[in-house]
C-alpha cells in the first residue's frame, strides 16, 4: 500500500507540474499583447464553438475543479510524510544541518512550499471556478490591483515554480527515469536542468506578474470593465465588449 500511494502521489504531482507549466505559458500570453491573452481565454472557453461568440466558461470552471481534486489528493498524500510534531521538525532540521545533503534540503523546501500552496493554490483554483466568466486582460489584471490579490499571487508564483521544478527533479531521481548507464552523471545533469528551469520559469512568471500589475494599475479607474479587442479602453470608458459577458 505505501508503494501504491507513492505511485499515486508521483503521478498526481507530474500532472500538476505539467499543468502549472502550461498554465504559466498561457497566462504569459499577456507579454505578447492583450489581444493575444484575450484569444487564449477564448480558446479555453471554446468561443469558436458558440454561435454568439461568448463561449462556454463552465468548461474552465469544470477543469479548475478537476485540477483542484488532483491537487487535494496530491497534497493529502504528501502530508503523510510531513513531520507530525515540533520534535520531529527539530530532528529533521538537525539532520539536514549535519548531513549537508542537497536533496534532503530540497525536500524541506518542497514541504514548505507545498504547505503554502495547499492553501493559496486551493484559493486560486476556487476563484477560477467561481469566476470562470471573468478571465481576460482587464478582469484578470483587476484581481491583482483592484481586488488586492497581488500579494497572494506573488507568494503563490514563487512557491509554485520552486515546488514544481524541484518536484519534477525529485520524481526523476526517485523512479530512476533517466538513470542510463551512469546514474551519478545523470543526477548532475538533472540538477543543472533543474536550476535552468527554475530560473526560466521564475523569470517568465515575474515578468508576467509585472505585466498584470501594470495593466491593473492603468485600468483601476475602469475596474470591472471588460476588454474589447482593437479598442483603446482609456478612450471609451463606458464600452462593454464580447468579454463583456464572458471575460
C-alpha positions, 0 to 999 in steps of 0.5 A, a space after each residue: 500500500 505505501 508503494 501504491 500511494 507513492 505511485 499515486 502521489 508521483 503521478 498526481 504531482 507530474 500532472 500538476 507540474 505539467 499543468 502549472 507549466 502550461 498554465 504559466 505559458 498561457 497566462 504569459 500570453 499577456 507579454 505578447 499583447 492583450 489581444 493575444 491573452 484575450 484569444 487564449 481565454 477564448 480558446 479555453 472557453 471554446 468561443 469558436 464553438 458558440 454561435 454568439 461568440 461568448 463561449 462556454 466558461 463552465 468548461 474552465 470552471 469544470 477543469 479548475 475543479 478537476 485540477 483542484 481534486 488532483 491537487 487535494 489528493 496530491 497534497 493529502 498524500 504528501 502530508 503523510 510524510 510531513 513531520 507530525 510534531 515540533 520534535 520531529 521538525 527539530 530532528 529533521 532540521 538537525 539532520 539536514 544541518 549535519 548531513 549537508 545533503 542537497 536533496 534532503 534540503 530540497 525536500 524541506 523546501 518542497 514541504 514548505 512550499 507545498 504547505 503554502 500552496 495547499 492553501 493559496 493554490 486551493 484559493 486560486 483554483 476556487 476563484 477560477 471556478 467561481 469566476 470562470 466568466 471573468 478571465 481576460 486582460 482587464 478582469 484578470 489584471 483587476 484581481 491583482 490591483 483592484 481586488 488586492 490579490 497581488 500579494 497572494 499571487 506573488 507568494 503563490 508564483 514563487 512557491 509554485 515554480 520552486 515546488 514544481 521544478 524541484 518536484 519534477 527533479 525529485 520524481 526523476 531521481 526517485 523512479 530512476 527515469 533517466 538513470 542510463 548507464 551512469 546514474 551519478 552523471 545523470 543526477 548532475 545533469 538533472 540538477 543543472 536542468 533543474 536550476 535552468 528551469 527554475 530560473 526560466 520559469 521564475 523569470 517568465 512568471 515575474 515578468 508576467 506578474 509585472 505585466 498584470 500589475 501594470 495593466 491593473 494599475 492603468 485600468 483601476 479607474 475602469 475596474 470591472 470593465 471588460 476588454 474589447 479587442 482593437 479598442 483603446 479602453 482609456 478612450 471609451 470608458 463606458 464600452 462593454 465588449 464580447 468579454 463583456 459577458 464572458 471575460 
